[in-house]
Amino acid sequence: MQPMTLPQTADRTQPSLRQKQKWPWWSIASLAFLVLIALACVGGWLAYSMRPTEAAAWPTAVFVTITPPPGPTYIVVTSAAPTPAPWSNLTRVVRVAGTQGLQLRIRSAPGTKSDTVKLVPDGTRLLIIGDGQQAEGQTWWPVRDPTDNKEGWAVSTYLAPDVGP
Protein backbone atom coordinates (compact mmCIF):
# COMPACT_ATOMS: atom_id res chain seq x y z
CA MET A 1 0.00 0.00 0.00
CA GLN A 2 1.23 3.38 -0.90
CA PRO A 3 1.35 6.21 1.54
CA MET A 4 -1.30 8.72 1.06
CA THR A 5 -0.12 12.04 -0.23
CA LEU A 6 -1.85 15.30 -0.03
CA PRO A 7 -2.66 17.06 -3.22
CA GLN A 8 -0.19 19.73 -3.99
CA THR A 9 -1.43 23.25 -4.53
CA ALA A 10 0.17 25.57 -6.94
CA ASP A 11 0.61 28.46 -4.44
CA ARG A 12 1.34 27.77 -0.77
CA THR A 13 1.57 31.47 0.13
CA GLN A 14 -2.20 31.89 0.43
CA PRO A 15 -3.38 31.25 3.96
CA SER A 16 -6.27 28.98 4.45
CA LEU A 17 -9.54 30.19 5.96
CA ARG A 18 -8.42 29.02 9.36
CA GLN A 19 -5.12 30.82 9.18
CA LYS A 20 -6.47 34.34 8.57
CA GLN A 21 -5.08 37.03 10.87
CA LYS A 22 -6.97 37.51 14.16
CA TRP A 23 -7.38 40.80 16.00
CA PRO A 24 -6.09 40.88 19.56
CA TRP A 25 -8.81 41.04 22.22
CA TRP A 26 -7.65 44.43 23.58
CA SER A 27 -8.04 46.17 20.21
CA ILE A 28 -11.65 44.96 19.91
CA ALA A 29 -12.35 46.12 23.49
CA SER A 30 -10.79 49.53 22.76
CA LEU A 31 -12.88 49.95 19.63
CA ALA A 32 -16.07 49.10 21.54
CA PHE A 33 -15.12 51.59 24.28
CA LEU A 34 -14.58 54.39 21.73
CA VAL A 35 -17.96 53.67 20.14
CA LEU A 36 -19.63 53.92 23.57
CA ILE A 37 -17.92 57.27 24.28
CA ALA A 38 -19.01 58.65 20.89
CA LEU A 39 -22.61 57.57 21.52
CA ALA A 40 -22.56 59.18 24.97
CA CYS A 41 -21.25 62.47 23.53
CA VAL A 42 -23.88 62.55 20.80
CA GLY A 43 -26.62 61.75 23.33
CA GLY A 44 -25.44 64.49 25.69
CA TRP A 45 -25.27 67.02 22.89
CA LEU A 46 -28.80 66.14 21.75
CA ALA A 47 -30.16 66.33 25.29
CA TYR A 48 -28.53 69.74 25.84
CA SER A 49 -29.61 71.24 22.52
CA MET A 50 -33.22 70.06 22.81
CA ARG A 51 -33.82 71.19 26.39
CA PRO A 52 -36.38 73.98 26.87
CA THR A 53 -34.88 77.39 27.63
CA GLU A 54 -36.22 78.96 30.78
CA ALA A 55 -35.99 82.62 31.66
CA ALA A 56 -34.67 81.71 35.10
CA ALA A 57 -31.79 79.75 33.57
CA TRP A 58 -30.26 82.88 32.01
CA PRO A 59 -28.49 85.53 34.08
CA THR A 60 -30.41 88.72 34.67
CA ALA A 61 -28.80 92.14 34.85
CA VAL A 62 -29.70 94.02 38.01
CA PHE A 63 -29.24 97.76 38.21
CA VAL A 64 -28.95 99.16 41.71
CA THR A 65 -30.02 102.77 42.07
CA ILE A 66 -29.19 104.63 45.23
CA THR A 67 -31.46 107.59 45.85
CA PRO A 68 -30.18 110.15 48.35
CA PRO A 69 -32.56 111.11 51.13
CA PRO A 70 -34.61 114.22 50.46
CA GLY A 71 -32.88 117.41 51.47
CA PRO A 72 -34.24 120.58 52.97
CA THR A 73 -36.78 122.70 51.17
CA TYR A 74 -35.37 125.96 49.86
CA ILE A 75 -37.10 129.28 49.34
CA VAL A 76 -36.44 130.60 45.85
CA VAL A 77 -37.38 134.17 45.00
CA THR A 78 -38.15 134.64 41.32
CA SER A 79 -38.94 138.37 41.14
CA ALA A 80 -36.21 141.00 40.93
CA ALA A 81 -38.20 143.52 42.97
CA PRO A 82 -37.33 143.72 46.67
CA THR A 83 -39.63 141.52 48.70
CA PRO A 84 -40.13 141.32 52.42
CA ALA A 85 -37.75 138.89 54.04
CA PRO A 86 -39.60 135.57 54.45
CA TRP A 87 -37.70 134.68 57.63
CA SER A 88 -37.46 138.10 59.21
CA ASN A 89 -40.13 137.44 61.85
CA LEU A 90 -40.03 133.63 61.85
CA THR A 91 -36.54 132.65 62.91
CA ARG A 92 -33.19 134.20 63.51
CA VAL A 93 -31.18 130.94 63.58
CA VAL A 94 -30.42 128.91 60.43
CA ARG A 95 -28.28 125.92 59.49
CA VAL A 96 -26.12 125.51 56.42
CA ALA A 97 -27.58 122.71 54.30
CA GLY A 98 -27.39 121.31 50.78
CA THR A 99 -23.79 122.07 49.84
CA GLN A 100 -23.28 118.31 49.17
CA GLY A 101 -19.94 118.16 50.93
CA LEU A 102 -18.73 121.54 49.71
CA GLN A 103 -18.72 124.51 52.04
CA LEU A 104 -20.87 127.66 52.00
CA ARG A 105 -19.01 130.92 51.32
CA ILE A 106 -19.86 133.77 53.63
CA ARG A 107 -19.09 136.89 51.60
CA SER A 108 -18.31 140.50 52.48
CA ALA A 109 -21.33 141.80 50.47
CA PRO A 110 -24.33 140.26 48.64
CA GLY A 111 -23.28 138.68 45.32
CA THR A 112 -20.83 136.12 44.02
CA LYS A 113 -18.24 138.72 43.06
CA SER A 114 -17.69 139.81 46.67
CA ASP A 115 -14.71 138.61 48.71
CA THR A 116 -15.02 135.46 50.79
CA VAL A 117 -14.94 136.10 54.54
CA LYS A 118 -15.22 132.50 55.66
CA LEU A 119 -16.16 128.96 54.52
CA VAL A 120 -18.62 126.96 56.66
CA PRO A 121 -19.61 123.28 56.26
CA ASP A 122 -23.11 121.74 56.23
CA GLY A 123 -24.76 121.69 59.64
CA THR A 124 -23.14 124.92 60.88
CA ARG A 125 -25.54 127.14 62.85
CA LEU A 126 -25.61 130.80 61.78
CA LEU A 127 -27.52 133.80 63.16
CA ILE A 128 -29.40 136.10 60.79
CA ILE A 129 -28.56 139.64 61.87
CA GLY A 130 -30.63 141.73 59.44
CA ASP A 131 -32.98 141.77 56.48
CA GLY A 132 -32.32 139.93 53.23
CA GLN A 133 -31.35 141.65 49.98
CA GLN A 134 -31.71 140.67 46.36
CA ALA A 135 -28.52 140.33 44.30
CA GLU A 136 -27.91 138.42 41.07
CA GLY A 137 -31.45 137.01 41.17
CA GLN A 138 -31.04 135.46 44.63
CA THR A 139 -31.78 136.45 48.21
CA TRP A 140 -28.73 137.09 50.40
CA TRP A 141 -28.87 137.24 54.21
CA PRO A 142 -26.52 139.01 56.62
CA VAL A 143 -25.28 136.29 58.98
CA ARG A 144 -22.95 135.87 61.97
CA ASP A 145 -21.13 132.69 62.95
CA PRO A 146 -21.57 132.44 66.75
CA THR A 147 -18.38 130.37 67.13
CA ASP A 148 -16.05 133.23 66.12
CA ASN A 149 -18.49 136.17 65.59
CA LYS A 150 -17.42 136.64 61.94
CA GLU A 151 -20.13 138.37 59.89
CA GLY A 152 -20.94 138.38 56.20
CA TRP A 153 -23.60 137.56 53.62
CA ALA A 154 -24.85 134.08 52.70
CA VAL A 155 -27.11 133.07 49.80
CA SER A 156 -30.51 131.71 50.91
CA THR A 157 -30.20 128.63 48.68
CA TYR A 158 -28.01 126.94 51.28
CA LEU A 159 -29.74 128.16 54.44
CA ALA A 160 -32.52 126.25 56.19
CA PRO A 161 -34.44 127.24 59.34
CA ASP A 162 -32.91 125.65 62.43
CA VAL A 163 -35.57 123.53 64.10
CA GLY A 164 -33.64 122.33 67.11
CA PRO A 165 -30.44 120.81 68.45
C-alpha positions as CSV (number, residue, x, y, z in Angstrom):
1,M,0.0,0.0,0.0
2,Q,1.2,3.4,-0.9
3,P,1.4,6.2,1.5
4,M,-1.3,8.7,1.1
5,T,-0.1,12.0,-0.2
6,L,-1.8,15.3,0.0
7,P,-2.7,17.1,-3.2
8,Q,-0.2,19.7,-4.0
9,T,-1.4,23.3,-4.5
10,A,0.2,25.6,-6.9
11,D,0.6,28.5,-4.4
12,R,1.3,27.8,-0.8
13,T,1.6,31.5,0.1
14,Q,-2.2,31.9,0.4
15,P,-3.4,31.2,4.0
16,S,-6.3,29.0,4.4
17,L,-9.5,30.2,6.0
18,R,-8.4,29.0,9.4
19,Q,-5.1,30.8,9.2
20,K,-6.5,34.3,8.6
21,Q,-5.1,37.0,10.9
22,K,-7.0,37.5,14.2
23,W,-7.4,40.8,16.0
24,P,-6.1,40.9,19.6
25,W,-8.8,41.0,22.2
26,W,-7.7,44.4,23.6
27,S,-8.0,46.2,20.2
28,I,-11.6,45.0,19.9
29,A,-12.4,46.1,23.5
30,S,-10.8,49.5,22.8
31,L,-12.9,49.9,19.6
32,A,-16.1,49.1,21.5
33,F,-15.1,51.6,24.3
34,L,-14.6,54.4,21.7
35,V,-18.0,53.7,20.1
36,L,-19.6,53.9,23.6
37,I,-17.9,57.3,24.3
38,A,-19.0,58.6,20.9
39,L,-22.6,57.6,21.5
40,A,-22.6,59.2,25.0
41,C,-21.2,62.5,23.5
42,V,-23.9,62.6,20.8
43,G,-26.6,61.8,23.3
44,G,-25.4,64.5,25.7
45,W,-25.3,67.0,22.9
46,L,-28.8,66.1,21.7
47,A,-30.2,66.3,25.3
48,Y,-28.5,69.7,25.8
49,S,-29.6,71.2,22.5
50,M,-33.2,70.1,22.8
51,R,-33.8,71.2,26.4
52,P,-36.4,74.0,26.9
53,T,-34.9,77.4,27.6
54,E,-36.2,79.0,30.8
55,A,-36.0,82.6,31.7
56,A,-34.7,81.7,35.1
57,A,-31.8,79.8,33.6
58,W,-30.3,82.9,32.0
59,P,-28.5,85.5,34.1
60,T,-30.4,88.7,34.7
61,A,-28.8,92.1,34.9
62,V,-29.7,94.0,38.0
63,F,-29.2,97.8,38.2
64,V,-29.0,99.2,41.7
65,T,-30.0,102.8,42.1
66,I,-29.2,104.6,45.2
67,T,-31.5,107.6,45.9
68,P,-30.2,110.1,48.3
69,P,-32.6,111.1,51.1
70,P,-34.6,114.2,50.5
71,G,-32.9,117.4,51.5
72,P,-34.2,120.6,53.0
73,T,-36.8,122.7,51.2
74,Y,-35.4,126.0,49.9
75,I,-37.1,129.3,49.3
76,V,-36.4,130.6,45.8
77,V,-37.4,134.2,45.0
78,T,-38.1,134.6,41.3
79,S,-38.9,138.4,41.1
80,A,-36.2,141.0,40.9
81,A,-38.2,143.5,43.0
82,P,-37.3,143.7,46.7
83,T,-39.6,141.5,48.7
84,P,-40.1,141.3,52.4
85,A,-37.7,138.9,54.0
86,P,-39.6,135.6,54.5
87,W,-37.7,134.7,57.6
88,S,-37.5,138.1,59.2
89,N,-40.1,137.4,61.8
90,L,-40.0,133.6,61.9
91,T,-36.5,132.6,62.9
92,R,-33.2,134.2,63.5
93,V,-31.2,130.9,63.6
94,V,-30.4,128.9,60.4
95,R,-28.3,125.9,59.5
96,V,-26.1,125.5,56.4
97,A,-27.6,122.7,54.3
98,G,-27.4,121.3,50.8
99,T,-23.8,122.1,49.8
100,Q,-23.3,118.3,49.2
101,G,-19.9,118.2,50.9
102,L,-18.7,121.5,49.7
103,Q,-18.7,124.5,52.0
104,L,-20.9,127.7,52.0
105,R,-19.0,130.9,51.3
106,I,-19.9,133.8,53.6
107,R,-19.1,136.9,51.6
108,S,-18.3,140.5,52.5
109,A,-21.3,141.8,50.5
110,P,-24.3,140.3,48.6
111,G,-23.3,138.7,45.3
112,T,-20.8,136.1,44.0
113,K,-18.2,138.7,43.1
114,S,-17.7,139.8,46.7
115,D,-14.7,138.6,48.7
116,T,-15.0,135.5,50.8
117,V,-14.9,136.1,54.5
118,K,-15.2,132.5,55.7
119,L,-16.2,129.0,54.5
120,V,-18.6,127.0,56.7
121,P,-19.6,123.3,56.3
122,D,-23.1,121.7,56.2
123,G,-24.8,121.7,59.6
124,T,-23.1,124.9,60.9
125,R,-25.5,127.1,62.9
126,L,-25.6,130.8,61.8
127,L,-27.5,133.8,63.2
128,I,-29.4,136.1,60.8
129,I,-28.6,139.6,61.9
130,G,-30.6,141.7,59.4
131,D,-33.0,141.8,56.5
132,G,-32.3,139.9,53.2
133,Q,-31.3,141.7,50.0
134,Q,-31.7,140.7,46.4
135,A,-28.5,140.3,44.3
136,E,-27.9,138.4,41.1
137,G,-31.4,137.0,41.2
138,Q,-31.0,135.5,44.6
139,T,-31.8,136.4,48.2
140,W,-28.7,137.1,50.4
141,W,-28.9,137.2,54.2
142,P,-26.5,139.0,56.6
143,V,-25.3,136.3,59.0
144,R,-23.0,135.9,62.0
145,D,-21.1,132.7,62.9
146,P,-21.6,132.4,66.7
147,T,-18.4,130.4,67.1
148,D,-16.0,133.2,66.1
149,N,-18.5,136.2,65.6
150,K,-17.4,136.6,61.9
151,E,-20.1,138.4,59.9
152,G,-20.9,138.4,56.2
153,W,-23.6,137.6,53.6
154,A,-24.8,134.1,52.7
155,V,-27.1,133.1,49.8
156,S,-30.5,131.7,50.9
157,T,-30.2,128.6,48.7
158,Y,-28.0,126.9,51.3
159,L,-29.7,128.2,54.4
160,A,-32.5,126.2,56.2
161,P,-34.4,127.2,59.3
162,D,-32.9,125.7,62.4
163,V,-35.6,123.5,64.1
164,G,-33.6,122.3,67.1
165,P,-30.4,120.8,68.5
